[in-house]
Amino acid sequence: MNSKKIAIIGGGNMGMALASGILQTKWATPDRIMIAEPLKEKIDKAKSAHGIKASHSNLEAATWADVVLLSVKPQIMSHVLDEIKPTMKDSKLLISVAAGVTTAQIEKKVGGKVPVIRAMPNIAAVVREAASAICPGKYATPEDLKTARHIFESVGIVVDVDEDLMDAVTGLSGTGPMYVFQILEGLSDAGVKVGLSRDTANTLAVQTLIGSSKLIKETKEHPAKLKDLVTSPGGTAISALHSLERNGLKAMLIDAVEVASKRSSELGAQKKD
Ligand SMILES: NC(=O)c1ccc[n+]([C@@H]2O[C@H](COP(=O)([O-])OP(=O)(O)OC[C@H]3O[C@@H](n4cnc5c(N)ncnc54)[C@H](OP(=O)(O)O)[C@@H]3O)[C@@H](O)[C@H]2O)c1
């Protein structure tokens, strides 16, 4: 159990998923987590569902905490940093999950030598299966990174990357659940097209994705090798593969990740000083 107090600014999807994950791993007790959030309903829900502290004031939450986790939209980061700046000191750790916003932008905004860590989780944090990447800013210590790793490991797996790769992470795994939802919706529709009920098609599509992912994770094989295993001569898989290649599935995915990465860096560039 850690002894630090954590303020999560922004009690939306990601903020609440992180609060819930931290509580489930018992890394912090409810009295050591505070959510700061404008909406009264969300404040009430955080208190009743998780027993954590909550406030309408970002400044109050940041003043109370040792670790301030920013989980607001990139577009309002600048405003929130202005609010909490008076209480930010070098002994407080600031962690941001905002897409595109760099540690240098945050450091400049809060001033001093406040340690900053940038993280990019994904929405699977809600079920504690997130893929997160973290990177330190100029003043963050190995101990700060350890704290951030604990937080994000409470909702899934964590990798360390250099900051110049954070937009790439945002394009791949930060945005990644959306690609998978689209693929699953397509497979489910396909199942219905070939005569299955919607329920059966969904169930089979989801389990096929989980099983195939687990196979890759556990065998550590390259996906191409596993693809070779399931494509028997003249069989169904090689016919389907031909169709996927003809329609450019892989090129589509590469394009999507590339535009999402570019969009992430644009969001950072748009942020006002
Ligand atoms: N969701 C994802 O898949 C995902 C993945 C990786 C990273 N992220 C990052 O996580 C951050 C939050 O995303 P999200 O999906 O959790 O968005 P969200 O559900 O919209 O949560 C943002 C929360 O911030 C609150 N908020 C708005 N203005 C505020 C203010 N001035 N002070 C404090 N809180 C304020 C919002 O309240 P209201 O609803 O009342 O406006 C909302 O509850 C973003 O920066 C995003 O880039 C998200």
The ligand as an SDF file (V2000), in Angstrom:
LIG
                    3D

 48 52  0  0  0  0  0  0  0  0999 V2000
  -11.2220    7.6990  -23.2110 N   0  0  0  0  0  0  0  0  0  0  0  0
  -10.1490    7.1600  -23.7750 C   0  0  0  0  0  0  0  0  0  0  0  0
  -10.2220    6.1740  -24.5260 O   0  0  0  0  0  0  0  0  0  0  0  0
   -8.8040    7.7370  -23.4800 C   0  0  0  0  0  0  0  0  0  0  0  0
   -7.6460    6.9710  -23.7550 C   0  0  0  0  0  0  0  0  0  0  0  0
   -6.4170    7.5140  -23.4480 C   0  0  0  0  0  0  0  0  0  0  0  0
   -6.3180    8.7890  -22.9330 C   0  0  0  0  0  0  0  0  0  0  0  0
   -7.4500    9.4950  -22.7230 N   0  0  0  0  0  0  0  0  0  0  0  0
   -7.3220   10.8640  -22.2120 C   0  0  0  0  0  0  0  0  0  0  0  0
   -8.0110   10.9390  -21.0040 O   0  0  0  0  0  0  0  0  0  0  0  0
   -8.4960   12.2680  -20.8370 C   0  0  0  0  0  0  0  0  0  0  0  0
   -9.9400   12.1850  -20.3800 C   0  0  0  0  0  0  0  0  0  0  0  0
  -10.6710   11.4860  -21.3680 O   0  0  0  0  0  0  0  0  0  0  0  0
  -12.0580   10.7940  -21.0240 P   0  0  0  0  0  0  0  0  0  0  0  0
  -12.3450    9.8770  -22.1290 O   0  0  0  0  0  0  0  0  0  0  0  0
  -12.0680   10.3130  -19.6190 O   0  0  0  0  0  0  0  0  0  0  0  0
  -13.0200   12.0690  -21.1730 O   0  0  0  0  0  0  0  0  0  0  0  0
  -14.3550   12.3930  -20.3510 P   0  0  0  0  0  0  0  0  0  0  0  0
  -15.0940   11.1420  -20.0710 O   0  0  0  0  0  0  0  0  0  0  0  0
  -15.0410   13.4920  -21.0880 O   0  0  0  0  0  0  0  0  0  0  0  0
  -13.7830   12.9390  -18.9770 O   0  0  0  0  0  0  0  0  0  0  0  0
  -13.3160   14.2330  -18.7780 C   0  0  0  0  0  0  0  0  0  0  0  0
  -13.9050   14.7050  -17.4850 C   0  0  0  0  0  0  0  0  0  0  0  0
  -13.3670   15.9870  -17.1760 O   0  0  0  0  0  0  0  0  0  0  0  0
  -14.4350   16.7570  -16.6300 C   0  0  0  0  0  0  0  0  0  0  0  0
  -14.1270   18.1710  -16.7280 N   0  0  0  0  0  0  0  0  0  0  0  0
  -14.5180   19.0710  -17.6740 C   0  0  0  0  0  0  0  0  0  0  0  0
  -14.0470   20.2930  -17.3720 N   0  0  0  0  0  0  0  0  0  0  0  0
  -13.3430   20.1580  -16.2120 C   0  0  0  0  0  0  0  0  0  0  0  0
  -12.6350   21.0590  -15.4020 C   0  0  0  0  0  0  0  0  0  0  0  0
  -12.5020   22.3440  -15.7260 N   0  0  0  0  0  0  0  0  0  0  0  0
  -12.0550   20.5930  -14.2820 N   0  0  0  0  0  0  0  0  0  0  0  0
  -12.1500   19.2900  -13.9280 C   0  0  0  0  0  0  0  0  0  0  0  0
  -12.8060   18.3760  -14.6720 N   0  0  0  0  0  0  0  0  0  0  0  0
  -13.3970   18.8030  -15.8030 C   0  0  0  0  0  0  0  0  0  0  0  0
  -15.6140   16.3560  -17.4700 C   0  0  0  0  0  0  0  0  0  0  0  0
  -16.8000   16.7460  -16.8080 O   0  0  0  0  0  0  0  0  0  0  0  0
  -18.1280   17.0730  -17.6690 P   0  0  0  0  0  0  0  0  0  0  0  0
  -18.5920   15.7800  -18.2040 O   0  0  0  0  0  0  0  0  0  0  0  0
  -19.0430   17.6830  -16.6760 O   0  0  0  0  0  0  0  0  0  0  0  0
  -17.6990   18.0420  -18.7520 O   0  0  0  0  0  0  0  0  0  0  0  0
  -15.4380   14.8730  -17.5460 C   0  0  0  0  0  0  0  0  0  0  0  0
  -16.0200   14.2030  -16.4480 O   0  0  0  0  0  0  0  0  0  0  0  0
   -8.3090   12.9840  -22.1690 C   0  0  0  0  0  0  0  0  0  0  0  0
   -7.2530   13.8950  -22.0820 O   0  0  0  0  0  0  0  0  0  0  0  0
   -7.9520   11.8860  -23.1340 C   0  0  0  0  0  0  0  0  0  0  0  0
   -7.0280   12.3130  -24.1180 O   0  0  0  0  0  0  0  0  0  0  0  0
   -8.6860    9.0090  -22.9530 C   0  0  0  0  0  0  0  0  0  0  0  0
  1  2  1  0
  2  3  2  0
  2  4  1  0
  4  5  1  0
  4 48  2  0
  5  6  2  0
  6  7  1  0
  7  8  2  0
  8  9  1  0
  8 48  1  0
  9 10  1  0
  9 46  1  0
 10 11  1  0
 11 12  1  0
 11 44  1  0
 12 13  1  0
 13 14  1  0
 14 15  2  0
 14 16  1  0
 14 17  1  0
 17 18  1  0
 18 19  2  0
 18 20  1  0
 18 21  1  0
 21 22  1  0
 22 23  1  0
 23 24  1  0
 23 42  1  0
 24 25  1  0
 25 26  1  0
 25 36  1  0
 26 27  1  0
 26 35  1  0
 27 28  2  0
 28 29  1  0
 29 30  1  0
 29 35  2  0
 30 31  1  0
 30 32  2  0
 32 33  1  0
 33 34  2  0
 34 35  1  0
 36 37  1  0
 36 42  1  0
 37 38  1  0
 38 39  2  0
 38 40  1  0
 38 41  1  0
 42 43  1  0
 44 45  1  0
 44 46  1  0
 46 47  1  0
M  CHG  2   8   1  16  -1
M  END
$$$$
